[in-house]
Amino acid sequence: MAVQNTELQKNLKTRHVTMISIGGVIGAGLFVGSGNIILQTGPAALLSYLLAGLIVVLVMRMLGEMAVINPDSGSFSTYANNAIGPWAGYMIGWLYWFNWVIIVAIEATLLGQMVNMWFPSIPVWVASIVFPLLMLLTNIFSVKAYGEFEYWLATIKVVAIIAFLCVGVAMIAGIIPGYEPQGFSVIKDNGGFFSQGFFPVLLSVIFITFSLSGSEVAAIAAGESENPEKNIIRAINAVVWRLLLFFVGSVSILVMIIPQDDEKLLATPYASVFDIAGLPAAATVMNLVVFVSLMSVLNSGLYTASRMVYSLSLKGHAPKILSKVNKKGAPIAALILSLIVAYIFTMFKFISPNGVFSFLANASGGVSLLMYIVVAVSQIILRRRMEKTNPAGLKVKMWLFPFLSYATIVVIGGIFIAQAFIDSMRMQFYLTSGLAVCTVLSYFLFVRKHDKANGSLQKKVG
C-alpha cells in the first residue's frame, strides 16, 4: 500500500520570506483606506497608525519567539494547540482559514471591478473567476513559484511606496517646481492635530489593526524556507522599520500635503499627491499598484488558507486528504478546497451582497484580533515552559516579558470588546464571537474523542 506524501518542500529563499513579510501589510488598506482614516481622525491619524503599528510589532515579536523554536506551517494554530490545548488550535486554525477564504473572495471581486472599469466589455464576474484560478496555478506549481511571484508583486508595492515617500519629502522640502509647501499650516489652519477629538484616534486604531493583519504570513512561510530560524528573525526585525517607514512615514506626508477635509483628494490619497506634484502619469500608475496589491493579497490568501487547513489535517482536525501534497510539495487538496469555498463566497457576493455575504464577512471580521490574543496567550505559556526546560533555545525574546505580553492581551482584548459599542462593528463582534463559540463546540462534539483516541494509542506505542 502506497504511503501518502504529506511533506512540504522547503524551497523558499530568504529574499522570498523577507518580501512576503514586507508585502503582507501593504495593500489597498494603505493606498486607499488611509484617506478615509484621515477624514475621520484628522492629522491625529498619524498617532492611530503609530499605536496600531505598535500592537502588530508586539504580536509579531511574540510570534517570532515561538516560530524560531518551532517553525511550522500551522504557526499560531500549532502553538495554541501545544500551549492552550487542541481545542484552541482547532478553533483559531479554522477561523483563520475561513477569514482568508473570505478575503480571497473580496479581493477577487475588487479585481473584477477594476478590470471592468478598464475594459467594460469584460463582466466583473469573469475576472473574479479568472484571477483566483491563475493564483491557484501559481501555488500548485511549487512553493518556490508562489514565493517568486509574491516577491515581485511585493517589490512593485515597495518601489511605489518608496517613490511616494521621495516625492512627498521633495514636496514638503519645496524642491518640486510649481508646488508651494504649506508646512504645519495645513494642520493648524484646519483645526489642529486633534481636530476631530481624541476618541476617533482610538476608534481608528481598531480599523487600522484589521488592515495591518498579514505580517503573520511570514511566520507561516518561513516553515517552508531553507533556513527557517534565520528567515523568521529577519522577518520579525523587519516589521518595526517597515511599519514605521511605510505606514507612519507615508501618512505623515499625506497629512502635511492634503487638507484633512478634502474628501475628493483623500478618496485616492496617494494618487492625489502625485497629481498635486504635477505627475498625473504617476497617479495612473498608482491605480496599477492598487491592482497589484489586490493580486498579492489574493495570492497570499490562497497560500495561507491552504497551509492552515493542511496543518489542521496533519493534527487530525480536518479530513486526511487535505494533507496530501503533489510532487512539488504543494498541498493540492487544501488549495482546491480553499479555491472552491472562495468561489462559493464570491457567488454570494454577487447574488446576496447585503445578505449572506455580509453575514459571512462580518463573521470573519474580528478573527485577526482573536488570532492576536491567542498568539499572546500561547507565547506566555510556552515561554514559561522554555525557561524551565531549555532557556538557551530562546534566541528571540519578547521584550519586557511578561509585562508587555500581558499588556498586549489587555489592549487587544479591549479593542475586540470595543466593537460591541460601535454601531458599524457591533454585528461583526457578535457574529465573530458566535462563530468562535460554535467552532469550539464542534471540536468537543466531533473531534475531541478522536484526539483522545490518538493520544491513548501514542501512549501504548510509546
C-alpha positions in Angstrom: 0.0 0.0 0.0 1.5 3.4 -1.1 2.2 5.9 1.7 0.5 9.2 1.2 3.1 12.0 0.8 2.4 14.8 3.3 5.8 16.6 3.4 6.0 20.2 2.3 9.2 21.2 0.5 11.5 23.9 2.0 12.2 25.8 -1.2 11.5 29.4 -0.2 14.6 31.6 -0.1 15.5 34.3 2.4 14.5 37.0 -0.1 11.1 35.4 -0.6 10.3 35.3 3.1 11.5 38.8 3.6 9.4 40.3 0.8 6.4 38.2 1.8 6.6 39.7 5.3 7.0 43.2 3.8 4.3 42.8 1.3 1.9 41.2 3.8 0.8 44.6 5.2 1.0 46.7 2.1 -2.4 46.6 0.4 -5.4 48.6 -0.7 -6.0 49.3 3.0 -3.0 51.6 3.0 -3.2 53.0 -0.6 -7.0 53.8 -0.3 -8.1 53.2 3.3 -5.6 55.7 4.8 -7.5 58.5 3.2 -10.7 57.6 5.0 -8.9 57.3 8.3 -7.6 60.8 7.9 -11.1 62.1 7.1 -12.4 60.6 10.3 -9.5 61.4 12.5 -7.7 64.4 11.1 -3.9 64.7 11.3 -4.1 62.6 14.5 -4.5 59.6 12.2 -0.7 59.6 12.4 -1.0 58.6 16.1 -3.6 56.0 15.3 -1.2 54.3 12.8 1.6 54.5 15.4 -0.5 52.8 18.1 -1.9 50.1 15.7 1.6 49.5 14.4 3.0 49.1 17.9 0.4 46.4 18.6 1.3 44.5 15.5 5.0 44.8 16.3 4.5 43.3 19.7 2.3 40.4 18.4 4.9 39.6 15.7 7.7 39.6 18.3 5.8 37.1 20.4 5.0 35.0 17.3 8.7 35.2 16.2 9.8 33.9 19.6 7.7 30.8 19.2 8.4 30.4 15.5 12.2 30.3 15.8 11.8 27.4 18.3 9.3 25.5 16.2 8.9 26.8 12.6 5.6 25.2 11.4 3.1 25.7 8.6 0.4 25.8 11.2 2.1 28.6 13.0 0.0 30.1 15.8 -2.6 27.3 15.4 0.1 24.7 16.3 1.4 26.9 19.1 -2.1 27.3 20.6 -2.5 23.5 20.2 0.7 22.9 22.2 0.2 25.7 24.8 -3.6 26.1 25.5 -5.0 22.8 24.2 -6.1 21.1 21.0 -9.4 22.9 21.1 -7.7 26.3 20.8 -5.5 25.2 17.9 -8.6 23.8 16.2 -10.6 26.9 16.8 -8.1 29.5 15.7 -6.9 27.4 12.7 -10.4 27.0 11.2 -11.4 30.6 11.9 -8.2 31.8 10.3 -8.7 29.6 7.2 -12.3 31.0 7.0 -11.1 34.6 7.3 -8.6 34.2 4.4 -11.0 32.4 2.1 -13.4 35.4 2.7 -10.6 37.8 1.9 -9.8 35.9 -1.4 -13.5 36.3 -2.4 -13.4 40.0 -1.6 -10.1 40.6 -3.5 -11.3 38.6 -6.5 -14.4 40.8 -6.7 -12.4 44.0 -6.4 -10.1 42.8 -9.1 -13.1 42.1 -11.3 -14.4 45.6 -10.7 -11.1 47.2 -11.7 -10.8 45.1 -14.9 -14.4 46.0 -15.7 -13.6 49.7 -15.2 -10.7 49.5 -17.6 -12.4 47.1 -20.1 -16.2 47.5 -19.7 -16.8 44.6 -22.1 -15.4 42.1 -19.5 -18.1 41.4 -16.9 -17.0 41.7 -13.3 -17.8 38.0 -12.6 -15.5 36.8 -15.4 -12.3 38.4 -13.9 -13.5 37.4 -10.4 -13.3 33.8 -11.5 -10.1 34.0 -13.6 -7.7 35.6 -11.1 -8.2 33.1 -8.3 -7.7 30.3 -10.8 -4.4 31.9 -12.0 -3.2 32.2 -8.4 -4.1 28.6 -7.8 -1.9 27.5 -10.7 1.0 29.6 -9.3 0.5 27.9 -5.9 0.1 24.4 -7.3 3.3 24.5 -9.3 5.5 24.8 -6.2 6.0 26.9 -3.1 9.0 28.4 -4.8 6.8 29.6 -7.7 4.5 31.2 -5.1 7.4 32.8 -3.3 8.9 34.2 -6.6 5.6 35.6 -7.8 4.9 37.2 -4.4 8.4 38.5 -4.3 7.9 40.5 -7.5 4.4 41.7 -6.5 5.7 42.9 -3.2 8.7 44.5 -4.9 6.3 46.6 -7.1 4.4 47.8 -4.0 7.6 48.6 -2.1 9.0 50.6 -5.1 5.7 52.5 -5.3 5.8 53.4 -1.6 9.5 54.5 -1.8 8.7 56.6 -4.9 5.8 58.2 -3.0 8.0 58.9 0.0 10.6 60.5 -2.2 8.1 62.7 -4.0 6.4 63.6 -0.7 9.6 64.6 1.1 10.6 66.7 -2.0 7.3 68.5 -2.0 7.5 69.3 1.7 11.1 70.5 1.3 10.0 72.8 -1.6 12.0 71.0 -4.2 9.1 70.2 -6.6 8.5 73.1 -9.0 5.0 74.6 -9.0 4.2 73.4 -5.5 4.3 75.8 -2.6 4.9 73.9 0.7 2.3 74.7 3.3 4.3 73.3 6.3 2.4 72.8 9.5 -0.2 75.5 8.5 -2.1 72.8 6.6 -2.7 71.2 10.1 -3.0 74.4 12.1 -5.5 76.1 9.7 -7.8 73.1 9.7 -8.5 72.6 13.4 -5.1 71.4 14.7 -3.7 67.9 15.3 -6.7 66.6 17.2 -9.3 68.4 15.0 -11.8 65.6 15.5 -11.1 64.9 19.1 -9.2 62.1 20.8 -11.9 59.4 20.6 -11.7 59.0 16.8 -8.0 58.3 17.3 -8.8 55.2 19.4 -11.6 54.2 17.0 -9.3 54.4 14.1 -6.8 52.1 15.9 -9.5 49.4 15.7 -9.9 49.8 11.9 -6.2 50.1 11.2 -5.4 47.0 13.3 -7.6 45.0 10.9 -5.8 46.4 7.8 -2.4 45.6 9.3 -3.1 41.9 9.5 -0.9 39.9 7.1 2.5 40.1 8.7 2.0 36.8 10.3 2.0 35.1 6.9 5.8 35.4 7.1 5.9 33.0 10.1 3.8 30.5 8.2 6.0 30.8 5.0 9.3 30.5 7.0 8.4 26.9 7.8 8.9 26.1 4.1 12.1 28.0 3.7 15.7 26.8 3.5 16.7 28.4 6.8 13.6 28.9 9.0 15.4 30.3 12.0 17.4 32.9 10.1 14.4 33.9 7.9 12.0 34.3 10.9 14.4 36.5 12.8 15.0 38.7 9.7 11.2 39.0 9.0 10.4 39.9 12.7 13.2 42.5 12.8 11.9 44.0 9.5 8.4 44.5 11.0 9.4 47.5 13.0 11.1 49.6 10.3 8.7 48.7 7.6 5.6 49.8 9.6 7.3 53.0 10.7 8.6 53.8 7.2 5.7 52.6 5.0 2.7 53.5 7.2 3.7 56.2 9.7 6.1 57.8 7.2 3.6 57.9 4.3 0.6 59.0 6.4 2.8 61.8 7.8 3.3 63.0 4.2 -0.4 62.8 3.5 -1.4 65.0 6.4 1.3 67.5 5.5 0.1 67.9 1.9 -3.7 67.1 1.7 -6.2 69.1 3.8 -7.9 66.8 6.2 -11.4 67.7 5.0 -10.8 67.3 1.2 -12.9 64.2 0.5 -12.1 64.1 -3.2 -8.4 64.1 -2.7 -8.5 61.7 0.2 -10.6 59.2 -1.8 -7.3 58.2 -3.6 -4.7 59.9 -1.4 -1.5 58.5 -2.9 -2.6 59.2 -6.4 -3.7 62.7 -5.3 -0.2 63.6 -4.0 1.3 62.6 -7.4 -1.3 64.8 -9.1 -0.5 67.8 -6.9 3.2 67.2 -7.6 2.4 67.5 -11.4 2.9 63.9 -12.1 -0.5 62.7 -13.4 1.0 59.7 -15.1 2.3 58.5 -11.7 -1.2 58.8 -10.4 -2.3 56.4 -13.1 0.5 54.1 -12.1 -0.8 54.1 -8.6 -4.1 52.5 -9.8 -2.0 49.7 -11.3 -0.2 49.4 -8.0 -3.5 49.0 -6.2 -4.3 46.3 -8.7 -1.0 44.6 -8.0 -1.8 44.8 -4.3 -5.1 43.1 -4.7 -3.3 40.3 -6.7 -0.7 40.0 -4.0 -3.3 39.6 -1.2 -5.3 37.1 -3.3 -2.1 35.1 -4.0 -1.1 35.1 -0.3 -4.7 34.3 0.7 -4.8 31.0 -1.2 -1.3 30.1 0.1 -2.1 30.9 3.7 -5.6 29.3 3.7 -4.1 26.1 2.2 -1.3 25.8 4.7 -3.5 26.4 7.6 -6.0 23.7 6.6 -3.1 21.4 5.7 -1.7 21.8 9.2 -5.1 21.1 10.7 -5.3 17.9 8.6 -2.0 16.7 10.0 -3.3 17.0 13.5 -6.5 15.1 12.6 -8.6 18.3 12.9 -9.5 18.2 9.2 -10.1 15.4 6.6 -6.9 13.4 6.0 -6.9 14.1 2.2 -6.2 17.8 2.9 -2.6 16.9 4.0 -1.8 15.3 0.7 0.8 17.1 -1.4 1.8 16.8 -5.0 5.3 16.0 -6.4 6.3 19.7 -6.0 5.3 19.6 -2.3 2.2 21.7 -2.7 -0.9 20.7 -0.7 -3.1 20.2 -3.7 -6.3 19.2 -2.0 -6.1 22.0 0.5 -5.6 24.5 -2.3 -8.5 23.2 -4.3 -10.8 23.2 -1.3 -9.9 26.8 -0.4 -10.5 27.9 -4.0 -13.9 26.1 -4.2 -15.1 27.7 -1.0 -13.8 31.1 -2.1 -15.8 30.7 -5.4 -18.9 29.9 -3.3 -18.4 33.1 -1.2 -17.8 35.1 -4.4 -21.1 33.8 -5.8 -22.8 35.1 -2.6 -21.0 38.4 -3.1 -22.9 38.8 -6.5 -26.3 37.3 -5.6 -26.6 38.5 -2.0 -24.0 41.2 -1.2 -26.0 42.7 1.7 -27.4 39.4 2.9 -25.5 36.1 3.0 -22.1 37.6 2.1 -22.4 40.5 4.6 -23.2 37.9 7.2 -20.1 35.8 6.3 -17.8 38.9 6.1 -18.9 40.1 9.5 -18.4 36.7 11.0 -14.8 36.7 9.9 -14.2 40.4 10.7 -12.8 40.0 14.2 -10.7 36.9 13.5 -7.4 38.7 13.3 -7.9 40.1 16.8 -8.7 36.7 18.2 -5.6 35.4 16.5 -3.5 38.1 18.1 -4.9 37.2 21.6 -4.2 33.5 21.0 -0.7 34.3 19.9 -0.1 36.3 23.1 -1.6 33.7 25.5 0.4 30.9 23.8 3.6 32.8 24.0 3.3 33.4 27.7 2.6 29.7 28.4 5.3 28.4 26.0 7.8 30.9 27.3 7.3 29.7 30.9 8.0 26.1 29.7 11.1 27.1 27.8 12.6 29.0 30.7 12.3 25.8 32.8 13.4 23.2 30.2 15.6 24.9 27.6 16.3 28.6 28.2 19.2 28.6 25.7 16.6 27.9 23.0 15.1 31.3 23.3 17.0 33.0 20.5 14.3 35.6 20.0 12.7 37.0 23.2 9.7 39.1 23.8 10.6 42.5 25.2 10.0 43.1 28.9 8.4 39.7 29.4 5.8 39.1 30.9 4.6 42.7 31.3 4.4 43.6 27.6 2.8 40.3 26.8 0.0 40.8 29.4 -0.4 44.4 28.3 -0.8 43.3 24.7 -3.6 40.9 25.7 -5.4 43.6 27.7 -5.2 46.2 24.8 -6.2 43.8 22.1 -9.0 42.3 24.3 -10.2 45.8 24.9 -10.2 46.6 21.2 -12.1 43.3 20.5 -14.8 44.1 23.1 -15.0 47.8 22.0 -16.5 46.6 18.7 -19.7 45.8 20.7 -20.1 49.5 21.4 -19.5 50.8 17.9 -22.6 50.8 15.7 -20.7 49.9 12.5 -18.8 47.0 14.2 -21.4 45.6 16.6 -22.7 42.9 14.3 -19.1 41.9 13.5 -18.4 41.5 17.2 -21.4 39.3 17.9 -21.0 37.2 14.7 -17.3 36.5 15.1 -17.8 35.7 18.8 -20.7 33.4 17.9 -18.6 31.7 15.2 -15.7 31.1 17.6 -18.1 29.6 20.2 -19.6 27.3 17.6 -16.2 26.2 16.4 -15.1 25.3 19.9 -18.3 23.4 20.4 -17.8 21.5 17.2 -14.4 20.4 18.5 -15.8 19.0 21.7 -18.7 17.3 19.9 -16.9 15.8 16.9 -13.1 16.0 17.3 -12.2 15.6 20.9 -12.9 11.9 21.0 -10.6 11.4 18.0 -7.8 13.3 19.7 -8.2 11.3 22.9 -8.1 8.0 21.0 -4.9 9.1 19.2 -3.4 10.2 22.5 -4.1 6.8 24.1 -2.7 5.0 21.0 0.5 7.0 21.1 1.0 6.2 24.8 0.5 2.5 24.1 3.0 2.6 21.2 5.5 4.6 23.4 
